[in-house]
Amino acid sequence: MKEKPSSRFREIIMVFAKYGFGYIFDRKDEEQKKSPANLRKAFEDLGPTFIKIGQILSTRPDLLPKEYIDELVKLQDLAIVENFDDMKLVFEKSLNTTIDESFQYLNRAPIASASIAQVYEGILKDGREVVLKIQRPKIYEKIIKDIAILMKILKIAEGRINIPIIDPIEALEEIKFTTIQELDFISEAGNIEKFSELNKNTAPIYAPYVVRELLSDKVLVLENIDGIKINDIKELEQNGYDINDIADKLTLAFCKHIFEDGFFHGDPHPGNLLISEGKICFIDFGIVGQLSDNMKKWLNIATHDKEKLVNCILAIAIKKGKVNKVDIYDSVSYIFDVYLETSIKNIKISELVQEIWNITRENNIQLPRELVSLTRSLILLEGVIAYLDPDLEIVNVIANFMKSNNRTTILRCLEKEELIISLYCFTRDSMKIPTKTVEVLNKLSDGKLTLDIRINEIDEIIKQANKMVNRLTEGVVIAALILSSSLIISNDVKPLYRGISIIGIGGYAIAFMLAIKVLISMSRANECRKKK
């Protein structure tokens, strides 16, 4: 027996139809006038899950064009305040203890109420002032159910969605991943502690401590930081703070987080940045960004070279269709030329990022999730910095940080990675030559290649061409061995003999023997030709 659509399923369809998206579900339904604003209104009408989906989409310029992003940014979290007794029940079931046993005081009125959780202020039995974050009852189940319904709708309507999004189903999978991440408070606690550990020697940066004994996937208790919002300039100045100094420290801190730590706050809007006792305090670590060592190296080498930037994009991007490197290079060249002629002061990260996302969408590629998170953080950071100190050239600060002589780690990575990428590009491009040559030879032997000249002794030509391909392949292998051995020796890879890597020496020896073999082969071939 076929399952009947749930009432929620019907409600979602009706709301989308109301705002001009009925054609998605019914081919007979004429496409009404729709707009990014209508999509926002539909999300608002459908409640917390869809508001959360819209908010996440508003942070993903790689998935949606600017006009949709600008509209979805307006989404307000209109969640109703949950009854305290219901929230109390979540706390007690999750921790197997009571509020009264854990707190000497708890304000029953939430200081913040969002779609997935509510936040309260309180004092623990030991006197520590804290904030208590509790998930709404069954919010996880509700969100997962709504996402499953939406996924079903997208599959039914596949090919009929006239919203310029790369891949609606894949986008929803990304949203599901992000939402589940935000709903895991144990993971958030780990993020806070990792951030604190990485910044323990960075004087102006701070994050609240976690009360581990009151932690579960649905409950999080943190130090209550009594601070001033970073965008409250009047209050900051009244308390003797230098606004420009705060902007400088925040920018440099983010450079460290990105290029050295590879771990950064994923949502640095003004509400998540407080100034307290001379420190910049980061709160709310539901979303963080992480960069692998390889990704940090890619970023370091791609900064000022068009060819390397294109190669980096192609190396890390997810291909979504036919990709034309020439088209990507032309687009990147255009951006480089435009921005090279622009004063650093006039370069906006948000505009530059939007250009990059346009290139990816137009060329059927998608950048990894970690880069999306990075660009979102940089755009938010740019907004905060511009508000604090409009004259601060954030792009210049980042560039100087990367070039700074005392950033030896970055420079070492740069030198090594330049060698790696040179090897990668040389080997990859060279290896295409034998493949292409074989394709031509196959067409030639099959009689499918049309030439304007008559070719005699075709078998001999094919034989010579095959020899050429073999030598070329050997040459590529030799070059790869030399480059990789150089890299191994420069990095002192063990075991060592008199301070030199034995593996590197072995690589040179093999390359030398192969080179001798190729030279002997070429010499014999020349002698044969002379005899003929």
N, C-alpha and C positions, 0 to 999 in steps of 0.2 A: 504493500500500500504506500502510495506516494505521500511523503510528509508535507503537511500544510505549512505555508510560510508563517513564521511567528509574527505576533503583533508588532514587535520591534522592527522586523524586516519590512513589514508593510508601512510602518511609520517613516522609516528612512527613505523608501521609494517615494512616498507622497511628498515629503519635504523637498527632496531633490526635484521632483516634477513641478512643485509650486514655484521654484526659482529658475525654471527654464531648462532643466536637465532631464525632462521626461523622455526625450528621444533616445536616451541611453538604454531605457528598458523596453520601449515600444517603438518599433520601426515606423509604425503608422503615425506616431505622434510627431507633429511638426516641431522642428527645433525653434524654440522661443528665443526671444532676446535674452541673452545671458551675459554675464560680465564677471570679473573677479569679485566685485562687490556682492553679487548674488551668491557666489560660492561661499563667501564669508558669512552671509546671512543664513545660509543653509546650515553651516557648521554651528552657528550660534543657536539656532532653533533645535538642533539635535542634541545639545547638552555637552556635559563634561568630556566624554571621550572624543567627540568631534572637535571640540574647542582645543583639546590637547593635540589632536592630529593637525589642526590648522596652525597651532603655535609651532609645532615641530617643522611643518612644511615652510613656515615663514623664515626658518633659519637655514633653508636648503636651496640657495640660488642655483645649485647644480641640477635641481630637479624641476624648478618652475621659473618662468621668465619674471623679470623685474616687476611688471604691473600686478602680477598675482602676489608676489612677495610683499609689495608695498601695502596691499589690501589686507592680507592675512596678518600682518603685524598689528593691525588695529583690533584683533580679537581680544576680548577681555574675558578673564576667568570669572564668570558670573556664578560660581558655585555657591549654593546656599549653605549657611552655617549648619553643620551637623549637630544634633542634640548631644550634649556632653555625656549623658549616660551611655549612649551608644558607643562613643569614642572610648569611654572608660572601660567598656566591655572588651573592646579590641585590645587595649593595653593589658588587661588582666588575663585574657586568654593567651595572649602572645608571650607574656613573661611569667605566667603562673604566680603572680603576686598582685597585691592591690596598690592603688594610688596612695592610700593612707599609710601603708607599710614603707613606702619608698620616699614620700615627700612629707615635709613638715608643713609646706604650703604650696598650693597650686591654684593659679587664677583660672577659674572655669570658663572665662570668656577668651576665645582664641585671639592672639595678636595678628594672626594671618590665617586665611582660609582659601585654599586652592582646590583645584579639581581632584587631586589625589590625596591630599593630607591637610591637617590643621595643626597649627603651632600654638603652644601655650607657654607661659612663663611660670617658673616655680622655684622653690628652694628645697634642696634635698635634706635628708635627716642630718647629714654632717655639716650643713650650713652653706654648701656651695650653691650659687645662683646659676640656674640652668634654663635652657629652653627644651621643651618636650614636643617632638614631632610624631604624630600618630596618623597612620593611614586611615582613610574612610572605610567603613565596613564594606566588605566584599568588592572593593573598588577594582582589585586585580581581575576578579572574575567578570565584572561588568565590562571592563575595557577589552579583555581578551574576546569576550562574546561579541561586542560591537565590531571589533576588528575582523573577526571571522565572518560576520554578516557582510561587512563591506568588501571583504575579499571575494565572497561568493558573488556579490553584485558585480564587481569588476570583471570576474571571469565570464559571467553571463553577458556583460556589455562589451566584452573585448572587441576592439576594432572600431567601436562606435563612440568612444570618448573623445570629444573634440576640445580637450583641454591640453594645451601644449606642455605635456609632462613627458619625460623621457620614457618611462615604463611604469604605468600606474600600479601594477601588481608588485613590482620590485620596490617602488617607493613605499608602498604600504608595509612591505617586509622590513624596510629600514625603520619606519615609524614604530613598528612593533618592537624591534630590537631596542630602540632608544627608550621607549616607554617602559619596557620590562627592566631596563637598566635603572631608570629613575625609581621604579617601585621596589628595588632591592636596597633596603636601608643598611644591611650588613656591608654591601659593596660600597655604599656611600661613606660609611665609617672608615673602611679601608682606604678610600681615596683621601679622606681628610688626614689620616695618619701618615700616609705616604707623602703627601704634600708637605706636612709639618716636618717630616724627617729630611726631605730634600732641601728645605729652607731653614733648617735649624741654625745655620751659620750666616743666613742672610738677614741682617739686623732689622731692616724695616718691614719685613713680611711676617705675617702671623695667621694662624688658623685656629679655631676653637678646639679644645681637647674633647675627646669622646668619653662618655661614661659607659665603659664596656659592660659593667654589671647590669645595665638597663638597656640592653641592645638586642633587637631581633629584626627579622626581615620587615616587620611592620611598625616598629618603635625605635626611635633614635633620640637619645638625650645628649645634649651638647652644652658646653660652657656658654653662658649668656654674656655676650660681649656688649658692654655699654659704650657704644661708639657713635660717631657722627657720620651720616651718609656722605660719601665722597663728593656728591654733587651739591651739598649744602655749603656753598662757598662762604656765605655770610657767617654762618655758625663756626666754620673752620677758622676764618680770619679773626673772629672774636676770641677764639681760644688760642690765638698766636701762631697758627700754622701758616707756612709759606706754600701757597697753592702751586707755584711753579716747581718747587722742590718735590711736592707730592707727585706731580705729573712726570717729572724726570725719573723718580724712583720707581714709579709704577711701570713706565716704559722699559727701563733697564731690567726690572724684575721679570717682565714677560719675555724679554730676550733670553734671559737665563733659563726660564721655564721651558721655552721652545727649543733653543739651540743646544743647551747643555743637558737639561734634565729630560727633555722629551716627554714632559708631563705637565699639563697646564689646566687651569680652570676653564671649563667649557662654556660658562655663561656669565662673563664678567660685566654684567650691567650694573648701574649705580646702586641698585638695591642690594647687591651681593658684595659690595665693597664698603667697609667702614673704616674710619680713622679713629684709633684709640691709643692713647699713651704714646703718640709718635709713631705708631706702626700702621701699616695698611693691612687690614684684617679681611681675609676672604671667607665668605660663608656660603652655604648651600652648594655641596659638591655632588649633587645628583647627576650632573653631566660634567665629565672631564674629558680632556683630549690627551691622547698618547701617541708619540711618534717612535717608531722603531729606530734602532741605530742606523739601519740602511736608509730609512726615510730622511733622517737628519742629514746624512751625508749627501743624498740627492739634493736636498734643499741648499746645502752649502755650495755645491758645484754649479747649480743652475742659475745663479743670481744674475750674472752679467754677460752671458754668452747665449746667443740665439740658438745655435746648433745644439749646444748641450742641453738647453732648456727643452727643445723639441725632442731630443733623444730621451731625456728624463721623463717627459710626459708619456711618450710611447712605451717606455719601459715599465712604468708603474700604472698606466691607465688600464681600465677594463674596456675591451673592445665590444661595441654594441652593433657593429655592422662593418661595412667596407670602410677602411681608413686610408686616406691619401696623405702621405707624409708631406708632399709638396704643398698641399692646401694648408696644412697645419703650419708649416714653416712660413708660408706667405702671411698668414694671420698673425703669427707671433712676431714676425719682422715688422709688420705694420704697427703693432702695439709698442715694440721696442723703439721704433723710429719716432712715434708720437711722444712717448714719455721721455726719451733722451733729449728732445727739444723743449721739454717742459721743466720749469723750475721745480726742484724737489719740494718746495713749500706748497706748490699747487697740485702735487700728486695725492690723490685720495685712494686709500687702500680699497675702500668699498667699490669705487669705480673700476679700479684695476682688476679686482676680483671678478666683478661682473663681466668684464671683457673676457677673462679667462673662461668663465662658465659658458659664455656665448660660443667661444671656440670649441669647447668640448661638446656642446649640444649640436653644433653645426657639423661636426666631424665624427659623429657616432662613437664618441669615447666618454668614459665616465671616470673621474678621479676617485681614489680610494676614500673610504669613510674618514680615515684619520686626517686627510688633507681638508675635507669638508669641515670637520670640527675646528681645525686650525684657522681656516679663513673666517669662520663665524666669530671665533674669539677675537681675531685681529680687527674685524669690523666693529665689534662692540667696544673693544679697547680704543680704537680710533675715535669713536663717539665720545667716550669719557674724557680722553686726553684733549680733544678739541674744545670741550666745555671748560676744562680746567685751565688750559694754556693754549689758546688758538695759534700762538706763534711757534709752538714746538713742532719741529719737523720730524714726525715719528719715523718716516721712511729713512731719513738721514741717520737717526739714532740707531735703527736696526742695522743699516749698512755699516756704520762705524763700529758697532758691536762685533759684527762678523769679521771686520778687517783688523780689529785691534790686535796689536802685537802680543798683548798679554793673554790672548785667547789661544794659547798654543795648541790646545786639544783640537779646536776647530781647524786650525791651520794644518795640523798633522793629518786630520781626516780629509781635508781638502786635497793635499798632495797625493795621499794614497788613492783617494777616490777618483782623482783625475786620471791616474794611471789605470785604474780599474775600468772606468768608462771608455777610455781610449781603446783598451783591449777589447772591451765588449763591442763597441761600435765597429772597430776594425774587423774583428772576427765575424760579427754578424753580417756586415755588408759584404765582406770578402766571400763568405760561405754562400752567398746568394749567386755568385758568379758561376760556380760549377753547376748549380741547379738550373740556372737560366740557360747555360751552354748546353746541358743535356737535353733540355726542352727543345732547343733549336735543332740539335742533332736528331732527336726523335722525329720531329716534324720533317726534317730533311730526308731521313731514311724511309719515312712513310709516304713521301711524295706530297706532303701537305704544305711545304714551304715554297713560295713562289719567289724566284730571283730574276733579276733582269739580265743575268749573264749565264752562259752555259757552263756547267761544271762537269769536267771529265774526272775519271778515276775517283769516284765518290767514296769507295771503300777506303782508299788510302787517306783521303782527307779526313774521314771520320776517325780512322785510326790515329792520325796525328793530333786531331782535336782532343781525343780521349787522353792522349799522353799529356797534352797541354793542361787539361783539367786536373789530372793526377798531380802534376808538378805544382800547379797553383794551390791545390789542397795541401800538399806537403809544405809549401811556403807559408800558408796560413798557420799550420800547426807549429812550424818553427818559430814564427813571429809570436804566437801565443805562448809558447814555452819560454822564450826570451823575456817577454814582458812579465809573465807570471813569476818567473824565477827572480827577476829584478825586484818585484814587489815582496816576495818571500824573504829575500836577503835584506832588503831595506827595513823589514819589520822584525828582523832577528828571530825568525821562526825556528824553534828548537827541533832536533838536536843541533848543537853548534860545534864547529871545529875551528879552534883559534879565532873565535868570535864571528865566524861566518856560518850561515845556515847550510847544513849538509844537503837538505832537500833542494835548496836553491842551486847549489853546485851540481847536483844530479840533473836538475832541469837544464842547466847550461850544457852539460855533457851530452845529454840526449839530443838537444837542439844542434850541437856541433856535429854529431855523427849523422843526423838526418841531412844537415847541410852538405856534408862531404858526399853522401849518397846522391843527392840531387845534382851536385857539380859533376860527379863521375858520369851520371846518366846523361847529362847535357853534353859532356865532352864526347862520349861515345856516339851520341846522335849526330854531332857535328862531323865526326870522322866518317860516319856512314854517308852523310850528304855529300862530302867531298869525293868519296869513292864513286858515287853515282854521277 
